[in-house]
Amino acid sequence: MTPQQTKTAEKMKSVKATWDKAPAGPKKDTAQKHYQAAERALEAHDDALTNKELNAA
């Protein structure tokens, strides 16, 4: 793994942990959509889009 990929993976874990703890509501729903988009971008090996979606979440 490159340093950028490691940083992205750590950010994914952090965002997921924060999202899991968040109370139910429209903000959590929106964050879930961004997190899922980040997962798809990560699978496509698009670190820039992954980070953009994680920041939005």
C-alpha positions in Angstrom: 0.0 0.0 0.0 1.2 3.5 -0.8 1.1 6.2 1.9 -1.8 7.8 0.1 -3.8 4.5 0.1 -3.0 4.0 3.8 -4.2 7.5 4.7 -7.4 6.9 2.7 -8.0 3.6 4.4 -7.5 5.2 7.8 -9.9 8.0 6.9 -12.5 5.4 5.8 -12.3 3.7 9.2 -12.6 7.0 11.0 -15.6 8.2 9.0 -17.3 4.8 9.4 -16.8 4.8 13.2 -18.2 8.3 13.4 -21.1 7.5 11.2 -21.9 4.4 13.3 -22.1 6.5 16.5 -24.2 9.2 14.9 -27.9 9.5 15.9 -30.5 8.5 13.3 -31.7 11.3 11.1 -31.3 13.1 7.8 -27.7 14.0 8.4 -26.8 10.4 9.0 -28.7 9.3 5.9 -26.7 11.9 3.8 -23.5 10.8 5.4 -24.3 7.2 4.6 -24.8 8.0 0.9 -21.4 9.8 0.8 -19.7 6.9 2.6 -21.2 4.4 0.1 -20.0 6.5 -2.8 -16.6 6.6 -1.2 -16.6 2.8 -0.9 -17.4 2.5 -4.6 -14.6 5.0 -5.5 -12.2 3.1 -3.3 -13.0 -0.2 -5.2 -12.4 1.7 -8.5 -9.0 2.8 -7.1 -10.0 6.5 -7.3 -8.4 8.0 -4.2 -9.3 11.6 -5.1 -13.0 10.8 -5.4 -12.8 8.6 -2.3 -11.4 11.5 -0.2 -13.9 13.9 -1.7 -16.8 11.7 -0.7 -15.3 11.1 2.8 -15.0 14.9 3.3 -18.6 15.3 2.3 -19.7 12.6 4.7 
